Amino acid sequence: MTEVGPKKSNTSRHASLLVHEIRDETCGLLAYLAMIEGELRPAFGGIRRRIYPSSLEAQIEAEFLAEQMAAKIAFAGLGHGGAKVTIMHREDLDLQRVYKSLGTGIAELGGAYFCGPDI
């Protein structure tokens, strides 16, 4: 079962930063979604999956990258917020199940986040 819950920011100066931990122990998913709200919904951002030394470092990177996305979107004058998901990767993860569970967790946020690939 996918669980989505709010987390406290560890680094951000943005009052509008929201951090969600997305966890599904049945497939090993542990991810962090950091969003900086804009005037319009949804917030835009990518998904990054890699091996992190700790869950705290994954959360901090999500927050930092969400801030960078928010700046890019503001520079483009789009009015949306910026966001980023970081996934704690392990070699034994079933990626099909992990991404399906992540999608379920994102959907539970009711359209607040539009994700794309990390390029």
N, C-alpha and C positions, 0 to 999 in steps of 0.2 A: 504494500500500500504506500502510495506517495504521500509524504507529509510536507506541508509548506508552512513555515512559521517565520515570524519577524525576528530579526537579530539587531543588536545594537551595532552601529558603525564603530570601527576602530580607528579610523584615520580622517574621515572626511570633514571638510569645513562647510559643506553644503547642508543647510537646515532641511532641505527637501529630499535628502538621500534616504531611500528605503532599502533595507537589505533583508532578503528572504533566504533562509536555509531550506533547500529542497532535498529531502532524504527519502530513500526507499531501501530498506535493509534487505528486501527480498532479491534485489538485483545488485546491491552494492553501491547504489547511487548516493553520492554526497556532492551537492552543488550549491553555489551561492549566486543569487541574482541581486545585483545592486542596480538601483534605478534612481535617477535624478529627474524629478517631475518637471515638465515644461507646461506651457499654457495649454497645449493640446495633448490628447492621448492618441495613440500609445507612445511609450518611450521606445526608441530604436536602439538596437545593439546586437552584438554577435555572441557566439558561444565559443569558449576556449576550453579545450580538454588537454590537460597535461599532468605529469607527475609533479605534485607540490610537496615540499618538505613537511608541511603541516596544514591543517584545515584553516588555521589563522592566516597563513600566507595566501591561501586560495581566496579567502574572503577579502583580504587587503588588496589583492590584485584586481578582484572584481570591482571594488570601490574605486580604485585608481583609474581603471579602464572606463568605468561608467562616467567619471568626471571628464575624461578625454573625449568620449562620445558626445557628451552634453556640450562641450566646447565646439566640436566640429559641427554639430547640428545648429547651435546658436549662430556660428559664423555663416552657415548657409542660409540663415533666416527662416528656418522651417517651423519654429515654435514648439517643436516636440522636445521631450526629454531624452536623455541619453541613458543607456543601460549596458550591462555586460553580465554574462553568466560564465562562471568558471566551474569546471567539473574536475573533481579529484580523480585522476586516472590511475588505474592499476592494470597490470598485464592480464589479470584473470577476469576482467569485466566482460560481460556479454553486452556489447555496444548497442545491439538492436533493442534489448530490453531497457538499457540505461536511457537511451534517447526517447523511447516510448514513455517511460516513466517521467522523464524530464518534461516532455510535452504535456502530460497530464497535470503536472504541477504548475506549469506556466498557464495552462487553460483555467486552473482554479483561480487565477488572479483576474479573471473577467475582462481580458483584452487590454490590460495595462501595459503589456510588453509585446513588441513585435521583434522576433529574432531572425537572424540570418547567420551565415557561416562566418567564422573568423578568417580573414584573408591575410 
